[in-house]
Amino acid sequence: MLISIGRTMNVMGLGLEEAGVALGQRGEVIVDEYLKTSVPGVYAIGDITGKVQLAHVASAQV
Ligand SMILES: Cc1cc2nc3c(=O)[nH]c(=O)nc-3n(C[C@H](O)[C@H](O)[C@H](O)COP(=O)(O)OP(=O)(O)OC[C@H]3O[C@@H](n4cnc5c(N)ncnc54)[C@H](O)[C@@H]3O)c2cc1C
């Protein structure tokens, strides 16, 4: 049996903040309702956006 809880965003070392991508307190990439990040032309979807961390949520964001 596997119990997986407390997952976090894997954003360390990617240079996101250096590129100007705003991160939240939990390391999530902050996006607006159109999934735009703080950098024009850069979008984020899925778990990294720190919303509901389920596969069908990520799929719906595509
Ligand atoms: C044990 C477990 C059970 C789950 N069960 C369910 C379930 O039953 N139903 C459900 O809806 N959801 C479930 N989930 C959640 C689901 O897996 C995630 O919500 C979904 O996979 C998120 O998709 P994603 O594309 O955002 O991220 P991911 O699927 O995590 O994809 C991210 C990808 O980026 C790659 N990557 C990471 N860092 C780098 C890098 N530096 N350079 C290049 N590539 C990189 C990773 O290798 C990975 O392939 C489960 C998760 C876990 C851990």
PDBQT file of the ligand as one rigid body, heavy atoms in Angstrom, charges set to zero:
ROOT
HETATM    1  C1  LIG A 101       0.542   8.400  -5.725  1.00  0.00    +0.000 C 
HETATM    2  C2  LIG A 101      -0.324   9.339  -6.531  1.00  0.00    +0.000 A 
HETATM    3  C3  LIG A 101      -1.620   8.950  -6.878  1.00  0.00    +0.000 A 
HETATM    4  C4  LIG A 101      -2.444   9.796  -7.635  1.00  0.00    +0.000 A 
HETATM    5  N1  LIG A 101      -3.701   9.356  -7.953  1.00  0.00    +0.000 NA
HETATM    6  C5  LIG A 101      -4.499  10.138  -8.686  1.00  0.00    +0.000 A 
HETATM    7  C6  LIG A 101      -5.809   9.701  -9.049  1.00  0.00    +0.000 A 
HETATM    8  O1  LIG A 101      -6.260   8.595  -8.698  1.00  0.00    +0.000 OA
HETATM    9  N2  LIG A 101      -6.575  10.534  -9.787  1.00  0.00    +0.000 N 
HETATM   10  C7  LIG A 101      -6.123  11.766 -10.207  1.00  0.00    +0.000 A 
HETATM   11  O2  LIG A 101      -6.862  12.467 -10.897  1.00  0.00    +0.000 OA
HETATM   12  N3  LIG A 101      -4.900  12.195  -9.868  1.00  0.00    +0.000 NA
HETATM   13  C8  LIG A 101      -4.079  11.433  -9.125  1.00  0.00    +0.000 A 
HETATM   14  N4  LIG A 101      -2.826  11.872  -8.768  1.00  0.00    +0.000 N 
HETATM   15  C9  LIG A 101      -2.434  13.227  -9.169  1.00  0.00    +0.000 C 
HETATM   16  C10 LIG A 101      -1.950  13.259 -10.610  1.00  0.00    +0.000 C 
HETATM   17  O3  LIG A 101      -0.908  12.309 -10.793  1.00  0.00    +0.000 OA
HETATM   18  C11 LIG A 101      -1.439  14.665 -10.892  1.00  0.00    +0.000 C 
HETATM   19  O4  LIG A 101      -2.433  15.623 -10.553  1.00  0.00    +0.000 OA
HETATM   20  C12 LIG A 101      -1.097  14.848 -12.346  1.00  0.00    +0.000 C 
HETATM   21  O5  LIG A 101      -0.129  13.896 -12.751  1.00  0.00    +0.000 OA
HETATM   22  C13 LIG A 101      -0.561  16.280 -12.574  1.00  0.00    +0.000 C 
HETATM   23  O6  LIG A 101      -0.103  16.380 -13.891  1.00  0.00    +0.000 OA
HETATM   24  P1  LIG A 101       1.036  17.402 -14.229  1.00  0.00    +0.000 P 
HETATM   25  O7  LIG A 101       1.241  17.291 -15.712  1.00  0.00    +0.000 OA
HETATM   26  O8  LIG A 101       0.719  18.738 -13.649  1.00  0.00    +0.000 OA
HETATM   27  O9  LIG A 101       2.345  16.915 -13.457  1.00  0.00    +0.000 OA
HETATM   28  P2  LIG A 101       3.142  15.548 -13.608  1.00  0.00    +0.000 P 
HETATM   29  O10 LIG A 101       2.261  14.433 -14.072  1.00  0.00    +0.000 OA
HETATM   30  O11 LIG A 101       3.873  15.378 -12.298  1.00  0.00    +0.000 OA
HETATM   31  O12 LIG A 101       4.149  15.829 -14.775  1.00  0.00    +0.000 OA
HETATM   32  C14 LIG A 101       5.280  16.653 -14.592  1.00  0.00    +0.000 C 
HETATM   33  C15 LIG A 101       6.380  16.116 -15.492  1.00  0.00    +0.000 C 
HETATM   34  O13 LIG A 101       7.471  17.041 -15.492  1.00  0.00    +0.000 OA
HETATM   35  C16 LIG A 101       8.663  16.304 -15.403  1.00  0.00    +0.000 C 
HETATM   36  N5  LIG A 101       9.692  17.204 -14.843  1.00  0.00    +0.000 N 
HETATM   37  C17 LIG A 101       9.860  17.596 -13.569  1.00  0.00    +0.000 A 
HETATM   38  N6  LIG A 101      10.918  18.425 -13.450  1.00  0.00    +0.000 NA
HETATM   39  C18 LIG A 101      11.427  18.557 -14.702  1.00  0.00    +0.000 A 
HETATM   40  C19 LIG A 101      12.511  19.283 -15.248  1.00  0.00    +0.000 A 
HETATM   41  N7  LIG A 101      13.304  20.036 -14.471  1.00  0.00    +0.000 N 
HETATM   42  N8  LIG A 101      12.751  19.184 -16.563  1.00  0.00    +0.000 NA
HETATM   43  C20 LIG A 101      11.960  18.419 -17.353  1.00  0.00    +0.000 A 
HETATM   44  N9  LIG A 101      10.900  17.719 -16.904  1.00  0.00    +0.000 NA
HETATM   45  C21 LIG A 101      10.650  17.795 -15.586  1.00  0.00    +0.000 A 
HETATM   46  C22 LIG A 101       8.335  15.126 -14.520  1.00  0.00    +0.000 C 
HETATM   47  O14 LIG A 101       9.247  14.066 -14.725  1.00  0.00    +0.000 OA
HETATM   48  C23 LIG A 101       6.934  14.775 -15.032  1.00  0.00    +0.000 C 
HETATM   49  O15 LIG A 101       6.979  13.893 -16.132  1.00  0.00    +0.000 OA
HETATM   50  C24 LIG A 101      -1.985  11.055  -8.039  1.00  0.00    +0.000 A 
HETATM   51  C25 LIG A 101      -0.679  11.456  -7.683  1.00  0.00    +0.000 A 
HETATM   52  C26 LIG A 101       0.134  10.624  -6.938  1.00  0.00    +0.000 A 
HETATM   53  C27 LIG A 101       1.529  11.063  -6.573  1.00  0.00    +0.000 C 
ENDROOT
TORSDOF 0
